[in-house]
Amino acid sequence: MPQSAPPNTRQAALWNDVSGKAWVEMQPILDEILAPFERLVVDAGYPGEGGNVLDIGCGAGATTLAMARRVGNDGNCVGLDISRPLVALATKRARVEEVANASFEVGDAQAHAFEPGRFDAVVSRFGVMFFDDPVAAFSNIRQAARRGGKLAFVAWRSPVENDFMTTAARAAAPFLPPAPAPDPDAPGQFAFAGGAKVKRILETSGWSSIEVEQANVLCRIAEGDLMTFATRLGPVAATLREVDRATAEKITTVLPAAYAPFVEDGEARFNAACWLVMALA
């Protein structure tokens, strides 16, 4: 009898290759941009001194390390990510920064064999929008939390509310064939754009006391890092790898002007519109 394919194979391929490698290379830039969300998630998910915490989609480990410091030496924080390159970097950072109560594992939270009831809290900074089956994923994650354990994560709201995040794609569009309309239910950055959808997923997967709150966060990126950010991450980065050189040059030429409205005094500033989601197991 043929075995079914494991879930999230496309995401695993991306994050163990080009996407994961790009995030490793850009870790300092990304940590600076996303630092306000790290504080938001740690505050919302903090289980108290000595708590055990799981960080889903931990990436290069910034949120895991921050939470590990917050729970203290008697606590523990485990970061889980599908990307081997990012987990390797996170493990190195924990060692270099001497955060002994932080550890990291390669795994897919949708299918990972968690120890039941191990964690007092589960957190995520933009790491939960990429599951093939979000209900299955959050059901599995719930099994890892103790009864009454916290869930706290941030996810992007709609592309319309995040014009900075879609600037590069809009600037590149005139040089590319018409793209099909995105599937709102497909895994991706804006998969949780609808707050009602997020609440429905959590209800169906067994979470309770669900709160889905709007959070608007001012983010900054140095002007000198802006073009690297625009061309190394997201759909435009993939496009630039696929198109011919002339098309790639046209796209990269128009990007500075496209981002100009966000730039002031040597840095780009933008509003990041997200959901802060909290629930109990």
C-alpha angles and dihedrals in degrees: 000000000000116000119236117246117260115259124262095021092152092052091047090053093049097045094045091051133024100354095045093046091049092052090049091052092046098041096120092049094046094046090054093049094046099040094104090058091049090059092045094053096042092051093048096045101038107130096191135268112326095017126150113232136187119208112202117209090006095177112185090353106253096133093041091053092046092051092045089056090047096053091047133221093308090058132067137213125198121196118206124192137161091224118089094194092054094045089051090053092046091051091051091049092052090052095045093045090045096234097154096176094061121086135170136216135187109235149119111250091210092065106014116130098237122188103251116253094359100132133065091200141013120206137176137183105207093321104115105065097082105071121121088216111024094183092054090046096051091043089055092045090051090059088060093057125079117243106284092016119150129253118195127167143148124226131176120263120217127324088240089061092046103055094158091058092054098040096100093049092050092048092050096046098085090060096050137067114267110282123222116251110272118254105244090208096051118105112266149100095303099034090115096046092123114073093201089054091053092051091048092052092051094045091050092049093053106260121139140199088037119188122184110187131177115243123187113193129187109228131187137200127182112254089233091060097044100092092045088053092047096048102036101048137052132007095322090059089055091047093052090054092053107041127078120268095258092054092045090053092051091052096047091046094059097044099083092055091046091056095040095097089062097049124095132153095356099312140078115237124193143164114248110206113203145147121251103208124193131176143151129241 
